[in-house]
C-alpha cells in the first residue's frame, strides 16, 4: 500500500517552529501549503538561515510555500440570487480536477474530479461526501457522483482504507464508513446493479479495515483498533493509529495537553478518534461536558458507527448475492442479523426510550442523548415500538425552531446544542419517514430549510452548520469559525426542497 509522508516528517524543524510559534491563526494553513521546491532544499535553507540576524519566519514561509487561499466558496455573496442557482454555481466552484502527486505536499492526488466541502476544507472529506452526493444526484450530476465513488475506491486500493480526507496527515484514521451508501446511491442513480459487483473488492477491503483483529477477540475485550466482541457478535468503535498531536490542530492539542493531567498520548488519541467520528467535538465523547480534556472517545461504542456497519454488512451480502456467491452472501447476512440484534437490545435504553452509545468496559448506556440515535431508523433496523418512542423524543426534546438539535447539552463544542448539522437532519428526516412519521419529518425538514434560507437571506452564503434554537443566527462553537461552501448543506438543502416541493 502507498505511504505518504506527512508535513511533520517532511519539514520536522520548520514544522515545529511554525506550529508551536502560532504563525497562523489556523494550524491547518501550514500543513495545507504547497512548497515551491523540494523538501530537502527548503530544510537546508531553513537550517542555514534560522540563526542569522534578521531572520523572519513569516517571510521565510512565504518565500518557500504557496499558502492556501482563505476565501470561502469563491462565489460573491448575493442573497438576491435564487438559492437553487447558488447551489448549481457552487458545484463548479467546489470541484477540483485530478492532479499529479506532489511528494513534498500533503494533498494526495486523486484520478478523477472531486468536490470539496468549502472554506478551510480544501480536500475531500469522507463522510461529508455522501451527503454532498445526494445533492449532486438531485442536480443531475451523475458524472460527479461516479467520479467521487471511483476516487474513494482508488483510496481503498492505494492506502487500504478511505482516510478522513485526501491529505497525508489524515492517513492514520478513516471516518464514518459510508462508502457502501455511495455505491448504493450510484447504483440507484444510474439504474445499474452492476455497480455493486464493480466495487465489491473495495467494499470487502473497507470491511476488513474496520474489522481488523476481530478473530482474536473474546467477550468484552477490545483490540488496539476498533472492535469489541459481545454476545456472539462484533461491535466497532472509533480510533486513530497515531497518538501524537493532530498536525492540522497542532497548537490546540499541545495547549490542551499542557493544562490536562492526563497522559498526553492518551489524550491525543481520543481527540483523533473523535475526528474519525466526524463529531469533533461533542459531549458524546466527554466525561465532563464542559471539559474537552475529559474526552474518552475510545471508551465509547457509538450507535451510529455500528448502524452503518450493519448497512455495510447488508450491502456486502447483496453484492455477493448478485455475484452468485451464496456462501459469502449468507455469511454477511448472518453478521448483519447479529449486529441488528445487538443494536435492538444492547443499544436501546428502556429507561430513556432511546438508542444510546455504550461505554466501556461494562457497556453501560451513555447518558448523553444525541441525534446519533436516528441511525437505526435511517437503516430500518429498529422495531415499531422503538420508532414510536423515537418520534416522541424528537418532537418533545430535539425539534427546535430551526431544525433538530444535535444534543441537548450546551458544551461550547460545535456538535452540541444549539447547533444543527445537515447530515443529521437528513438521517433524522429519513428515519422518521421510514416508520410512517411523515408529517413530523416534513415539519422538521421545513424548519431546517427555513433556517438555511434565513441565513442565506442575510449573508448570501450556505454554511456548514446552523443555530437551530435561534433561526437566522450564525452558529458558533468549536475550534474554527463557521465555514462557507458548503457541500453537505447544499446537498441536503436541495433534497429537502425537492421533497417539500419548494421551488
Secondary structure as UniProt FT lines:
FT   HELIX           7..10
FT   HELIX           12..20
FT   TURN            21..22
FT   HELIX           28..31
FT   STRAND          34..35
FT   HELIX           39..49
FT   TURN            50..51
FT   TURN            53..54
FT   HELIX           57..64
FT   STRAND          65..66
FT   TURN            79..80
FT   HELIX           83..93
FT   STRAND          95..96
FT   TURN            103..104
FT   STRAND          114..115
FT   TURN            119..120
FT   HELIX           126..138
FT   TURN            139..140
FT   HELIX           142..159
FT   HELIX           168..170
FT   TURN            171..172
FT   HELIX           179..190
FT   HELIX           194..198
FT   HELIX           200..211
FT   TURN            212..213
FT   HELIX           214..216
FT   STRAND          227..230
FT   TURN            231..232
FT   STRAND          233..236
FT   HELIX           247..249
FT   HELIX           250..258
FT   HELIX           264..277
FT   HELIX           283..285
FT   TURN            289..290
FT   HELIX           292..294
FT   HELIX           297..299
FT   STRAND          300..301
FT   HELIX           303..323
FT   HELIX           326..345
FT   STRAND          348..349
FT   TURN            350..353
FT   STRAND          354..355
FT   STRAND          358..359
FT   TURN            360..363
FT   STRAND          364..365
FT   HELIX           371..374
FT   HELIX           375..378
FT   TURN            379..380
FT   HELIX           384..393
FT   HELIX           394..398
FT   STRAND          399..400
FT   TURN            401..402
FT   STRAND          403..404
FT   TURN            414..415
FT   TURN            417..418
FT   STRAND          419..420
FT   HELIX           422..434
FT   TURN            435..436
FT   HELIX           438..459
FT   STRAND          466..467
FT   TURN            471..472
FT   HELIX           487..500
//
